């Protein structure tokens, strides 16, 4: 039990911050996770989803960076979340959040365990793409991440990201890139994330 809540239930925002700190995540990682949650929350304003699950998934998606910043951080994060006794729904968001997901060919190329890393549920897709639209503590259009993948020669991953952007934009009712203009590039974080707000224009 934690605060009267069994570990098998979805942790709230404050509990997620505590879990990140307990795992040993640096402040920079926590700031990033809070920024991803702010973007995911904006998606969820107009996309039907389990907002409690999206919140926990967004805040915990990079918990594996407490161990490594390599491509393996999602797999390691999945294990950390499982070891904490959190629901499988959160663990799967963590495992599938990289880019627009990794298929079997990608996983093999990166030396990851054979598995399906493509986001399938709407909550998995929202967190993965919110992460694509955040660079450190700054909101960016999806083209920023697409271009980075293409510059690395990852055209298949870039194509998947473009498709995910279109799918979620259609559900949202307009191109999600409009959020960068509407919200501004540097969000004012709120709730348990508020202490992790950094000054506008300050790059981590």
C-alpha positions in Angstrom: 0.0 0.0 0.0 1.1 3.6 -0.6 -1.0 6.4 0.9 -3.9 4.0 1.2 -3.7 3.0 -2.5 -2.6 -0.5 -3.5 0.4 -0.6 -5.8 -1.7 -2.4 -8.5 -3.8 0.8 -9.1 -2.8 3.7 -11.3 -0.6 6.2 -9.3 -1.6 9.9 -9.4 0.7 12.7 -10.5 2.4 13.3 -7.2 2.9 9.5 -6.7 4.5 9.3 -10.2 7.0 12.1 -9.3 7.9 10.2 -6.2 8.4 7.0 -8.2 10.7 8.8 -10.6 12.7 10.2 -7.7 12.8 6.8 -6.0 14.1 5.2 -9.2 16.9 7.7 -9.2 15.9 9.9 -12.2 17.8 13.2 -12.6 15.9 16.4 -12.5 16.3 16.8 -16.2 14.5 13.6 -16.8 11.7 14.6 -14.5 11.3 18.0 -16.2 11.1 16.2 -19.5 8.5 13.7 -18.3 6.4 16.5 -16.9 6.6 18.4 -20.2 5.4 15.2 -22.0 2.5 14.9 -19.6 1.6 18.6 -20.4 1.5 17.8 -24.1 -0.4 14.5 -23.6 -2.9 16.3 -21.4 -3.5 18.7 -24.3 -4.1 15.8 -26.7 -6.5 14.3 -24.2 -8.7 17.4 -24.1 -10.2 16.3 -27.4 -9.2 12.6 -27.8 -11.3 10.0 -25.8 -8.9 8.1 -23.6 -8.3 7.0 -20.0 -6.7 10.3 -18.8 -5.5 8.8 -15.5 -3.6 6.2 -17.4 -2.2 8.7 -19.9 -1.0 10.9 -16.9 0.8 8.0 -15.3 2.2 6.7 -18.6 3.5 10.1 -19.6 5.1 10.8 -16.3 6.7 7.4 -16.1 7.6 6.8 -19.7 11.3 7.6 -19.2 11.8 6.0 -15.8 14.3 3.7 -17.5 16.6 6.7 -18.0 17.5 6.3 -14.3 19.7 3.5 -15.6 20.5 4.3 -19.2 19.9 6.8 -21.9 20.3 4.3 -24.7 17.5 2.8 -26.8 17.2 0.1 -24.1 15.8 2.6 -21.6 12.2 1.7 -22.6 12.8 -2.0 -22.0 14.5 -1.3 -18.7 11.8 1.1 -17.7 9.2 -1.6 -18.4 11.0 -3.9 -16.0 11.3 -1.1 -13.3 7.5 -0.4 -13.6 6.7 -4.1 -13.4 9.0 -4.5 -10.3 7.2 -1.6 -8.7 4.0 -3.6 -8.9 2.3 -1.1 -11.2 -0.4 -2.1 -13.7 0.6 -3.8 -17.0 -1.2 -1.0 -18.8 1.5 1.5 -17.6 4.3 -0.9 -18.2 3.3 -1.4 -21.8 3.1 2.4 -22.3 6.7 2.6 -21.1 7.8 -0.3 -23.3 6.2 1.0 -26.5 6.8 4.8 -26.3 10.0 5.1 -28.4 9.2 7.1 -31.6 6.1 5.7 -33.1 7.1 2.3 -31.8 9.7 -0.3 -33.0 8.7 -3.3 -35.1 10.4 -6.7 -35.1 13.0 -5.6 -37.6 13.8 -2.4 -35.6 14.1 -4.4 -32.4 16.5 -6.9 -34.0 18.6 -4.1 -35.4 18.9 -2.4 -32.0 19.6 -5.7 -30.2 16.4 -5.6 -28.2 14.5 -8.7 -27.0 12.1 -10.0 -29.7 8.8 -8.3 -28.9 6.2 -6.0 -30.3 7.1 -2.4 -29.4 4.4 -0.7 -31.5 1.9 1.4 -29.6 -1.5 -0.2 -30.0 -3.9 1.4 -27.5 -5.0 5.0 -27.7 -3.2 5.7 -24.4 0.1 4.2 -25.7 -0.2 6.2 -28.9 -0.9 9.5 -27.1 2.1 9.1 -24.8 4.4 8.0 -27.6 3.5 11.0 -29.8 3.4 13.5 -27.0 7.0 12.4 -26.4 7.7 13.0 -30.2 6.5 16.6 -29.8 8.8 17.4 -26.8 12.5 18.1 -27.0 13.9 18.2 -23.4 11.6 20.9 -21.8 10.2 22.4 -25.0 7.2 21.7 -27.2 8.1 21.1 -30.9 6.1 20.2 -34.0 6.2 16.6 -35.1 8.4 17.5 -38.0 11.2 18.1 -35.6 11.3 14.4 -34.6 10.5 13.1 -38.1 13.4 15.1 -39.6 15.7 13.7 -36.9 14.8 10.2 -37.8 15.2 10.8 -41.5 18.6 12.4 -40.9 19.6 9.2 -39.1 18.5 7.1 -42.1 15.4 5.8 -40.2 12.8 6.4 -43.0 10.6 3.5 -41.8 10.4 5.0 -38.3 9.8 8.4 -39.7 7.0 7.1 -41.9 5.4 5.4 -38.8 5.6 8.7 -36.9 4.0 10.6 -39.7 1.2 8.1 -39.8 0.7 8.3 -36.0 0.6 12.1 -36.2 -2.1 11.9 -38.8 -4.1 9.3 -36.9 -4.1 11.3 -33.7 -4.6 14.6 -35.5 -7.8 13.2 -37.1 -9.1 12.1 -33.7 -8.2 15.6 -32.2 -10.0 17.4 -35.0 -7.1 19.4 -36.4 -3.3 19.1 -36.9 -1.8 18.6 -33.5 1.1 20.9 -34.4 -1.2 23.8 -33.7 -0.7 23.1 -30.0 2.8 24.4 -30.2 1.5 27.8 -31.2 -1.5 27.7 -28.9 0.4 26.6 -25.8 3.8 28.2 -26.5 7.0 26.4 -26.7 7.7 26.3 -22.9 4.8 25.1 -20.8 4.0 26.4 -17.3 3.7 23.1 -15.5 1.1 22.7 -12.9 0.1 20.4 -10.0 2.9 18.1 -8.7 5.0 19.0 -11.8 4.9 22.8 -11.0 8.2 22.7 -9.0 9.9 21.4 -12.2 9.0 24.3 -14.4 12.1 26.0 -15.9 12.3 29.6 -17.1 11.0 30.2 -20.6 13.7 29.9 -23.2 16.0 27.9 -20.8 17.2 24.8 -22.6 18.1 21.8 -20.5 
